[in-house]
Amino acid sequence: MKAGQEPGSAADRSRRPLPFPDDTTPLYTVGQVADILGVQPAFLRRLDAHEAVTPARSPGGQRRYSRSEIDHNDLISGLLDEGMTLAGAKRIIEMRLEIADLRRQLAERPNR
């Protein structure tokens, strides 16, 4: 640290590696995700029971969601709000993922 520089200043923090997790790190509890999405915790547990979203478990067995799983829950919730069944919502999401993968494959192909 330079003379006159306060500990914890922006210059001091910029030398530390950023410890922020990626979108797949399971950090959020059922209650936190329910608050974020504006749904009931029972809805999230139901999605887990039907294997629509399978969150990680803490050492104590509590569900832990990543940011990508929160987005997935939000997508399912939106489809259900539009009148889809859970099975239909799962299939739509599967098809969207397949289409995205096919588009990626096409983009990676050399032009002929």
Buried (B, 14 or more C-beta within 10 A) or exposed (E): EEEEEEEEEEEEEEEEEEEEEEEEBBEBBBEBBBEBBEBEBEBBBEBBEEEBBEBBEEEEEEBBBBBBBBEBBBBBBEBBEEEBEBEEBBEBBEEEEEEEEEEEEEEEEEEE
